Amino acid sequence: MTEILIERCPRVETERLVLRKWEERDLEGLIRMNGDPRVMEFFPSLQSSEEAKRYLEISIRQQEKHGFCFPVVEDKETGTFLGFCGLNVPGYSGPCVEIGWRLIPEAWGKGIAVEAAKFWLGFGFETLQLDEIVAIVVVQNHKSRRVMEKLGMMHDPAEDFDFPNVPVDDPLCRHALYRLSANRFREQANG
Ligand SMILES: CC(C)(COP(=O)(O)OP(=O)(O)OC[C@H]1O[C@@H](n2cnc3c(N)ncnc32)[C@H](O)[C@@H]1OP(=O)(O)O)[C@@H](O)C(=O)NCCC(=O)NCCS
């Protein structure tokens, strides 16, 4: 049922963006984004072209399985690859759906992550009828935390956690968990 619903919305337009599934043609943009130290500041390493290729293959496989995997964000006017933003079924925990984002630096600071994420939250709660959507973030990643806050996601410091298999003295170890319930999403939507 979920898959059928998702197949009905393979490509969506928002005010400034096209939100869509991954395609082979996204490889060039993905290589550039995942090889940029500004973008990867809060990730363990930059990705090589080979690693980005593998990442794209996995994303395409995951979206075949779940209908989505951090979908692509494209500039509506120019067709430029801006990065990804949206829902994903994570491999790190039990059954849940997360939301996440990664954009090329030229697209930062324009509210693009929020514009894309708002659509995907609505899709998650209204179309997929999810009860909750979560997000995780390295605690020092204030840009991303700000996006979570602007979306009305809730953070309880008591739920902060050490990411598995990362040494505890590594600055990328400590993560914050944000949650948004369907009820809170609806309350916000109704003002
Ligand atoms: C996180 C990311 C997607 C944000 O996208 P974006 O479209 O630029 O988001 P916004 O335009 O809404 O701006 C982010 C907000 O963070 C704020 N911000 C920027 N730098 C900040 C900092 N160092 N500390 C605190 N807030 C900061 C901005 O002022 C803005 O808030 P405002 O609208 O209230 O002014 C983008 O920075 C990115 O791709 N980063 C690299 C990848 C990454 O870290 N992904 C997240 C992993 S969890």
PDBQT file of the ligand as one rigid body, heavy atoms in Angstrom, charges set to zero:
ROOT
HETATM    1  C1  LIG A 201      22.066  21.476   7.232  1.00  0.00    +0.000 C 
HETATM    2  C2  LIG A 201      21.726  22.080   5.883  1.00  0.00    +0.000 C 
HETATM    3  C3  LIG A 201      20.954  21.070   5.041  1.00  0.00    +0.000 C 
HETATM    4  C4  LIG A 201      20.855  23.320   6.130  1.00  0.00    +0.000 C 
HETATM    5  O1  LIG A 201      20.225  23.698   4.917  1.00  0.00    +0.000 OA
HETATM    6  P1  LIG A 201      19.760  25.180   4.606  1.00  0.00    +0.000 P 
HETATM    7  O2  LIG A 201      18.825  25.105   3.449  1.00  0.00    +0.000 OA
HETATM    8  O3  LIG A 201      20.948  26.042   4.469  1.00  0.00    +0.000 OA
HETATM    9  O4  LIG A 201      18.953  25.574   5.885  1.00  0.00    +0.000 OA
HETATM   10  P2  LIG A 201      18.367  27.005   6.196  1.00  0.00    +0.000 P 
HETATM   11  O5  LIG A 201      18.491  27.920   5.025  1.00  0.00    +0.000 OA
HETATM   12  O6  LIG A 201      17.035  26.801   6.789  1.00  0.00    +0.000 OA
HETATM   13  O7  LIG A 201      19.383  27.614   7.261  1.00  0.00    +0.000 OA
HETATM   14  C5  LIG A 201      19.832  26.947   8.364  1.00  0.00    +0.000 C 
HETATM   15  C6  LIG A 201      19.615  27.740   9.648  1.00  0.00    +0.000 C 
HETATM   16  O8  LIG A 201      20.773  27.517  10.453  1.00  0.00    +0.000 OA
HETATM   17  C7  LIG A 201      21.267  28.782  10.901  1.00  0.00    +0.000 C 
HETATM   18  N1  LIG A 201      22.710  28.634  11.036  1.00  0.00    +0.000 N 
HETATM   19  C8  LIG A 201      23.647  28.654  10.078  1.00  0.00    +0.000 A 
HETATM   20  N2  LIG A 201      24.862  28.491  10.627  1.00  0.00    +0.000 NA
HETATM   21  C9  LIG A 201      24.664  28.336  11.970  1.00  0.00    +0.000 A 
HETATM   22  C10 LIG A 201      25.517  28.106  13.073  1.00  0.00    +0.000 A 
HETATM   23  N3  LIG A 201      26.829  27.967  12.912  1.00  0.00    +0.000 N 
HETATM   24  N4  LIG A 201      24.959  28.017  14.306  1.00  0.00    +0.000 NA
HETATM   25  C11 LIG A 201      23.626  28.110  14.487  1.00  0.00    +0.000 A 
HETATM   26  N5  LIG A 201      22.761  28.311  13.480  1.00  0.00    +0.000 NA
HETATM   27  C12 LIG A 201      23.291  28.424  12.220  1.00  0.00    +0.000 A 
HETATM   28  C13 LIG A 201      20.870  29.752   9.825  1.00  0.00    +0.000 C 
HETATM   29  O9  LIG A 201      20.892  31.084  10.334  1.00  0.00    +0.000 OA
HETATM   30  C14 LIG A 201      19.476  29.250   9.512  1.00  0.00    +0.000 C 
HETATM   31  O10 LIG A 201      18.523  29.640  10.502  1.00  0.00    +0.000 OA
HETATM   32  P3  LIG A 201      17.565  30.933  10.327  1.00  0.00    +0.000 P 
HETATM   33  O11 LIG A 201      16.742  30.685   9.089  1.00  0.00    +0.000 OA
HETATM   34  O12 LIG A 201      16.762  30.957  11.568  1.00  0.00    +0.000 OA
HETATM   35  O13 LIG A 201      18.483  32.111  10.150  1.00  0.00    +0.000 OA
HETATM   36  C15 LIG A 201      22.998  22.495   5.103  1.00  0.00    +0.000 C 
HETATM   37  O14 LIG A 201      23.718  23.387   5.904  1.00  0.00    +0.000 OA
HETATM   38  C16 LIG A 201      23.900  21.304   4.775  1.00  0.00    +0.000 C 
HETATM   39  O15 LIG A 201      23.702  20.635   3.768  1.00  0.00    +0.000 OA
HETATM   40  N6  LIG A 201      24.922  21.041   5.610  1.00  0.00    +0.000 N 
HETATM   41  C17 LIG A 201      25.900  19.960   5.345  1.00  0.00    +0.000 C 
HETATM   42  C18 LIG A 201      25.325  18.567   5.492  1.00  0.00    +0.000 C 
HETATM   43  C19 LIG A 201      24.732  18.315   6.864  1.00  0.00    +0.000 C 
HETATM   44  O16 LIG A 201      25.318  18.667   7.874  1.00  0.00    +0.000 OA
HETATM   45  N7  LIG A 201      23.548  17.666   6.871  1.00  0.00    +0.000 N 
HETATM   46  C20 LIG A 201      22.827  17.388   8.095  1.00  0.00    +0.000 C 
HETATM   47  C21 LIG A 201      23.263  16.161   8.767  1.00  0.00    +0.000 C 
HETATM   48  S1  LIG A 201      22.264  15.836  10.206  1.00  0.00    +0.000 SA
ENDROOT
TORSDOF 0
